[in-house]
Amino acid sequence: MILIKTKNKKMEEERKYIAGKFADPMETINEIDVKKGDVMADFGCGAGFFSLPFAKKVGEEGKVYALDVLSSALEAVESEAKANGISNIITKRVNLELEKGSKLDDESVDWVVMKNILFQNKDKDIIIREAYRILKKNGRALIMEWDSGNSFIGPDRKLRISEEELDAMVEKGGFILEKKIKAGDFHYMLIAVK
């Protein structure tokens, strides 16, 4: 739970705080069909918000590729994995805006997670095509982006992608939209199938 003090005095009188809940990766994972032994790629993994819980869920039989352009992010994932006794995460420094940027083989993963990365990149279509390329037939992409309606937290509204825009992008990339999932108060999330 995050609390933000409002600056407008009238709003402050009516409501002292605006409260909000961020997406919980374990709640999300429990809502989707992740299995022991699945192979997952976390595009723009950051500090491992989804990589680490997915690694626990897929177990030692599974594998998680934590992919990021920042070495510091990968070091954070490696450190957290080591501290938690998780040995099925493979970190890779990659540029996902390049063709075959993940450096993974065609049809080699069951899940791709894209959490808050599309709004940050110019070549969104390349990233979506890369997810499609590495997913096995019937593999799934979990895509989470900032809600375009809530501007208290997160990037500038101009950078955000509306749900309708994202739906069009994933369909253009060859995916079929499977379902939408509750993602806290600041994001929206969808599952797309190859």
Secondary structure, 3 states (H helix, E strand, C coil): CEEEECCCHHHHHHCCEEEECCCCHHHHHHHCCCCCCCEEEEECCCCCCCHHHHHHHHCCCCEEEEEECCHHHHHHHHHHHHHCCCCCEEEEECCCCCCCCCCCCCCCEEEEEEECCHHHCCCHHHHHHHHHHHEEEEEEEEEEEECCCCCCCCCCHHHCCCHHHHHHHHHHCCCEEEEEECCCCCEEEEEEEC
